[in-house]
Amino acid sequence: MVKKKIIVCRCEDLTLEDVEKAIDEGYIDLEELRKKLRIGMGPCQGRVCLPIVMKILERKTGKKIPKESLPKARPPIIPVPLGTLASEEK
């Protein structure tokens, strides 16, 4: 039987298996998981994956994670082409 890949973070191409493996290795804090797996560091800034990872972490550790611990998205929310930022035109 072929095991299905369940994608958790599309920006970083992380699967449920990747997240659970990191938790099993001892990364049991949301910030530790972010640093190890780069969760929330892609173009979406974690708007999709961080709540999912938070639920996985709660399920695996049995600890409730406060929503305040979710990092805030930083501007620009929508990716801006580098040429726009480097342009001298106003």
C-alpha atoms as one frame of an Amber mdcrd trajectory, in Angstrom:
protein
   0.000   0.000   0.000   1.275   3.464  -0.948   1.379   5.949   1.887  -0.227
   9.302   1.028   1.701  12.492   1.639  -0.371  14.957   3.631   0.961  18.439
   2.927   0.874  20.745   5.945   2.895  23.671   4.572   2.687  24.265   0.831
   5.249  27.076   0.855   7.983  24.868   2.345   6.584  21.534   1.037   6.339
  20.048   4.536   4.256  16.984   5.254   2.422  15.752   8.316   5.141  13.112
   8.604   7.864  15.825   8.682   6.094  17.691  11.487   5.389  14.586  13.555
   8.973  13.373  13.139  10.331  16.718  14.405   7.989  16.568  17.415   9.134
  13.003  18.134  12.751  14.262  17.981  11.973  16.682  20.824  10.895  19.876
  19.085   7.812  20.401  21.243   7.518  24.181  21.103   5.896  26.073  18.217
   8.886  28.402  17.880  11.331  25.465  17.861   9.307  23.796  15.096   9.295
  27.039  13.097  13.070  27.331  13.290  13.686  23.658  12.484  11.191  23.255
   9.632  10.811  26.884   8.413   7.085  26.721   9.063   5.494  30.119   8.544
   8.502  31.554   6.751   7.190  31.191   3.216   5.194  33.674   1.143   1.946
  33.052   3.086   3.686  33.903   6.404   2.043  30.893   8.072  -1.557  31.995
   7.635  -2.451  28.451   6.535   0.117  26.123   8.096   0.687  27.550  11.577
  -2.839  26.818  12.881  -2.542  23.286  11.447   0.881  22.727  13.037  -0.449
  24.109  16.309  -3.231  21.473  16.308  -0.743  18.686  15.476   1.516  19.840
  18.313  -1.407  19.948  20.755  -2.495  16.445  19.708   1.018  14.974  19.996
   1.999  16.658  23.288  -1.375  16.913  25.005  -0.667  20.582  25.827  -2.922
  23.478  24.852  -1.098  26.188  22.905  -2.451  29.720  23.355  -3.378  31.502
  20.125  -1.310  34.473  21.301   1.810  32.388  20.681   1.134  32.440  16.929
   3.519  34.879  15.270   2.071  37.925  13.560   2.323  38.262   9.776   4.795
  40.916   8.730   4.332  43.228   5.769   4.326  42.854   2.880   1.427  40.433
   3.153   1.385  40.069  -0.624   4.806  39.345  -2.194   6.247  42.392  -3.934
   8.554  42.002  -6.945  12.086  43.099  -6.105  12.099  45.436  -9.112   9.263
  47.406  -7.543  11.257  47.967  -4.385  14.459  48.801  -6.243  12.849  51.161
  -8.731  13.785  54.837  -8.561  10.449  55.878 -10.057   7.793  57.227  -7.721
